[in-house]
Amino acid sequence: MDNKISFKDLNLIPPLERALTKEGYTIPTPIQSKSIPGLLLGRDLIGIAQTGTGKTAAFILPILQRMTEKYPREIKTLVLTPTRELAAQIGESFSTYGQFLKFKHTVIFGGVKQGRQVQALSKGVDIVVATPGRLLDLMNQRKLTLKNIEFFVLDEADRMLDMGFIHDIKKIISKLPHKRQSLFFSATMSPQVNTLAKSLLKDPTHVEVAPQATTVESVKQHIFFVDQDSKAKLLLKLLEHEHLTSVLVFTRTKHRANKVAIFLSKNGISSDAIHGNKTQNARTKAIKDFKTGRTKVLVATDIAARGIDIENISHVINFELPNEPESYVHRIGRTARAGSDGTAFSFCAAEERNYLSDIERLIKQKLDVMDHTFHSESAKNAVGTAAKPPPRKSFSRGFKSRKSKPASRHSFSRKSKFRSRHKHRSKR
């Protein structure tokens, strides 16, 4: 039913319809078609949806419509989000959908000097998109007040809690007016997230666009059993194949992300890393280069990647499996955006075998095992203590630069059609 609805059926005002038409949007995503009608009526909302489902437009469009030409220049809308990158992208979306309206917005986050943000606030804005830490800093400095907020959005609530923002969130909520419209979005619904939602919302509409913690159906998922020392060589071999055009690689640590990116660059593959230790300017540049195709590979940690919303990622590669199975779902959801297909490759060393079992238990399916040059039977069959992470080791293992060599015709293959698809790839 949802796919037959157009934006024209949602009773949006002409300036919003004009913006959607200009951007080429005609059919709302499921979360948009399910959320917008109730939000236009002023209902609170709890939405269970991952990034990439269209949830940003699902809350921006009705908020812009309900605010239209009605208020003086004071902060009426607050969107709270966990990462700088996501805050910046939501700010861009307000610019896009509100391009034919007169509202002003600003984005507030840490990692940069506060001067420009304070200046924007002093000139007057209608909408603030913020991360919790910097918002509280400016509130404590009396640079802004939340007393006039009428629309409050808490985005990616589960990640907020994972990152330890619960106390900051409660402080911010305590400063909001009781009479307001509240919107709450989360990819998963843990007991702690559910408790926070109940404390925030009044008689909310409940929208869930996919079962909790399920993987995107259009993502093809494959597992490579490989020894830890051979992961870098396997990654390089995979990246020699031309169909891996835009690749997001995940690691568990910042240090490993740097190591992988440096290793790839030394071997002639354009790559960059993003994580919490990078400056905001460096992170912004890395994402921009990845979006435009200047960089083929972006290596990221889970928290840093949370703010990435890029439509054309062809492959996600889990260089290291996450220790939380829910993070696997978030990771592979970065590909197969907007109904397109995507592929997720995961590397599993012996010490990660238990992580893989947890993932397969959560998603209720076995990952497709790939046959490849560096296959490790010991990794595949690890049990007991061998299947658990050992004490911390040096991160330099396996990262030896090598000169480019012709790609083997059988460098990696599936036992079926995957092998034949790449069997006749020409040598470099």
N, C-alpha and C positions, 0 to 999 in steps of 0.2 A: 504493500500500500504506500509506504513512504516514498518509494522511488517514482511514484506517479505524481507526487506533489511538486509544484514549482514554487519559487519564492513569491510569485505573484499571488499564490493562494494563502500566504501567511499575513496578509493585510499590513504590510510594511509601508511606511510613508514614502512618497516619491523620491526624496533625496537619498534614502537608503537603497531603494530599487535602482536608482540611477547609478549609484556606486557599484552595486552588484553587477549590473549589466556591463558597465565599463570594464570590470575585472573579468568578465566572461563567466560569471556564476549564474546558473539558471535553476539547478536542482539542489535543494538542501540535502545535507547528509542526514542519516537517521537521528542523530542527537539534536540536530537543528530543527527538524520537523517536529520532533517530540517535545522539545524544550520551549521553543519560541512562543507558541500560543499561550501557555500558562504564565510565562514571564511577562508577556504583554498585559496580562490581567493583574500583575502585581504579586503573584504567588512566589513563595520561597521555593528553592529547588535543590535537590541533591542529585547529582549526576555522576554515574559510575562510567567513566570513559577514559581511555588513554589519549595521550597527545597524538595528533594526527587524525582524529575522528571528526574534526571540525568544531570542537567544543568552544574554541575562542570566539568564533562568529556566533555561536549559539547564545553566548551571554552579551557580546558587544552590541549586536543588532537591537535586541529589545531594550537594553539600557539606553542606547542613543535615542531610540524612539520615545521612550518615556521621559527623557530629559529635554527633548527638543524645544528650543526657543522659550524655555519656561523659567529659567533661573538666572540670577545675576552671576558674575564671575567669582564663584566660591566653590570649594571642593565638595562635590555632591556624590562622586563615585570613587571608591577605593577598590583596587584589585591587588590582592596580596599573593605573591608567587615565590617559590623557593630559590630560584636562581636568577642571576643577572641576565643570562642569555634569554631566558623565557620572558623576563620582564621587558627586555628590549623588543622581542618579537611581538608581544601583546601590544606594546606601544605603537609599533608599525601597523598593526591591524586596526587600531583606533584611527590612525591616519588614513588608512585605506577605506574603511567603511564609513568614516565620518567626513570624507573629503568635500562633501557638498553641504555640510553643516558648519556652524560657527563655533563649536566647542574647542577648547584648548585642553591639552593634556600634557603631562610630563612624566618621565620615568625616573624613579629614585632607586639607586642601589649602591652598595659599597664597592671598594676597590678602586675608586676614582675620587678626586677631590670634590667636595660638596658645593663649591662655589656656583657652578652653572645651575645646579639643581635648586639651590636656595634662590638664585636670581629668578628662575622660572616661577617658583612659588610666589615670590614677592610681586610679580607682575599679574598674578591671578590666573588660576587654572580651574577647570571644571572636573577634571579626571586625573587621578594619581594612580600609577602602576608602580608597585614597590616591593622590594624584599624586606623582610621584617627588621633586620638589624639597623640598616640605614634609616628606615622610617622611624624607629624608636629614637635614634640619635637626634633626628631633626625635631621630633615631638618634644624631647627633653630640652632642646635649645629654643623651644617655642617658635620654631620656624613655620609650623603648620598646626592646624587643629582639625580634629575629626568630628566636631560637634554638629556639623551640618550634613554629615553623610546620610544619603538616602538609599544608596545602592552599594552593597558590599559583596565582593567575590573572593572566596578563598579557593585558590587554584592549586591542584596537585597536593591535596591535604596529606596523603600518605607519605609523600616525599618530604613534606614539611616536618612531619613527626620523625621520620628516619634521620633527618638532619639536625634534630634536637631543637626545633623552633617552638615547641609546645608552649613554653613559658612566655616567649615573646608574643606569640599569637594571642594568648590569654590577656596579656597586658593591653594589646592593641584593641581587642574586642571590648574590653572593659571601658574604653574611651568612646565607643560608638553609641549613637542614640539608640534607645530601645525600639523606636519606631523606624524601621528600615526594611528594605527588601534584601534578603541574604541568599547568596548562591554558593553552593558547596560542590566542588569537583574532586574526585579521587579515582585513581585507576583500580584500587583495591579497597576492600572494606573490612579492615581488621577491627577487633573490639575497641581498640583505642581510638581509631578513626570514627567509629560509630558513636562513641561517647561524645567526641568533639562535635560531631554533626548534630546530635540531639540538643547539645547546649547552645547551639548557634541558630538553629532553624525553628520556625513556627509553622506547623501544618504544611510541610513541604510537598511539592510534586516530586515523585521519585522516577527518575529516568535512567535506564541501564541499557546501553546499546550493544553490549556483549556480555556473556557470562563472566563473572569475576575470574581473573587470573587464567584466562584461556589465550592461546596464541592465535595470531591472525591466520585465518584459513589459507590465505593466498601466499603465505611464506613457506617456501620449501626448506625443510630443516635437515641438516646432515651433521653427523659426528665423525671426527677424525681421531682415532686413538693414536697417540704419539708420545714419545718420551719428551720430558721437559727440554732436554738439550737439543732436540730436533725441531722444536716449534718454529724458531726463526727461519730455518731453512724451508720448512713446509710453507710458511706464510709467503716467502719470496717466490717459491715455485707456483703457488696459486695465483699470485699477482702477475705472473707472466702471461696469463690467459687474458685475451682481449675483452672478453665479455664481463670481466670485473672492472667496470668503468668508474664507479664512485663507491668507495669502500669505507665503511666505518668499523674500526677495530677497537674492541674493548679489552681493557686490562683491569685488574683489581686495584692496582696501586699507581700513584703518580710517577714514582721512579721507573716502574716498568713501562709506563706509557712513553716516557722520554726515551728509554732505551730502544723501544721498538721503532719509534719515529726516526731516531738517529740512524739506526741500523738500515732502515729502508732507504733513507736519503743517501747514505753512503753507497748503496747498491743501485742508485739511479732511479729510484721511484719517488716521485714528488709526494711528500708527506709532512704532516705537522701533528702536534699533540696539544690537547687542551685538558687542563685540570685546575684544581683550586690554587696551585702555586703560581700559575701564569697571571700576568697582569691583565686587567680588563681589555686594554688595547690589543694585547697579543691574542687574547681569546676571540675578540671580535674579528680581527684580521684573519685568524685561522678559519673561522666559520665562513667568512666572506669568500676566502680563496677556495674553500671546499665547495660552497654553493655554486660558484662560477666555473668550477672545473679546473681551476688553476692548480689545485692540489687534488691528487687522485685518492689519497688515503688520509683519513683523519683518525688519530688514535686518541681514545678518550677513556676517562674513568666514568663510573656510573653517575656520580653526582654532576660532573661537568656536562655530560651528554644529555642530562634531563631537559636542558633548555633547547636542544637541537630539534628543529622541525623543518626538515628538508625533504622535498617530495621525491627527488630523483636518486636516492641511495639504492644502488643495485644490489649490494651485498653487505651484510653485517657479519663480521668475523669475531667470534669470542676467542681471542688469543688465550685468555684464561677464563674458566667457567666461574660464574659468580657463586659466592658462598650462600646466597639467599636465592632460592628458586624463583621467587617473584621478580627478581632483578633480570632474570633470563627473559621473562615475558616482556618487560619494558625494553630490553635491549633489542630483541628481534623485531619489535614493533616499529623500529626506526626505518625499516624497509617495508615495501608493499604498501605505500601510501596511496590514498585516493583511489583505491580499487585496482591499482597495478600489482603485478607480481613482484616478488622479492625472494632472495635466498639468504639463509643464515647458515654459516659454517661454524662449528664449534670444535675446539681442540681440547682433548681430554687426556691428561697424563695420569699415570697410576694414582698419584696423590689426590686427584680430583674425581676419582671414580664415585665416591659417595655423593659428591655434588651432582653428578650426572643422574644418579639414582633418584635424588630428591627432585630434580627437574622433571624427569620422566613421570614420577609419581604425581606431580602437580598438574602437568599438562595432559596426563592420562594417555600417553602414547610413547612408543619407542622411537628414538631418532634413527634416521636412515644411516647405517654404517657405511663409510666410504673406504674403498680399497685404494691405497696410495703407496708411494715409494717408502715413506717413513713410518709405515704402520707398525704398531707395537702391540704384540699379543699380551705382554705383561701389563700394559696399561688397560687393555680390554678386559682382562680377567682378574684385575687386582681386587683383593678382598681384605678384610680385617685392617690391621695397622697400615698395610701397604696402600690402602685406598683412602688414607687420611693424610692431610698436609703434614709434612715433616717440619722440624724446627727451621726458622728462617735461614735462607741461603743467599749467596751472592747473586745479584741480579744480572751479572755479566755472562752467566752461563748461556752458551748457544749463540751469542751475538758476535760472530766473527764475519767481518765483511769479506765478500768474495767478488771476483770479477764475473761479469755477465757471461753465462754459458748458454748454448742452445737449449731450449726447453725440450725435455724428454717427451717423446710422444705419449708415454704412459706415466707421466709424472704424477698424475692422480686420476682416478677413474671410478665410476660406479660399475657394478657388475651387470648393468643393463644399459639403458640408452645414454647414460651420462658419459660412459667410456667412448661410445661411438661418436658423440657430439664433438669431442675435442681430439679425437684420435689423429686426425689429419691436419692438425694445426701446423702451419709452416714454421720453420726454424728462423730464429732471429739472426 
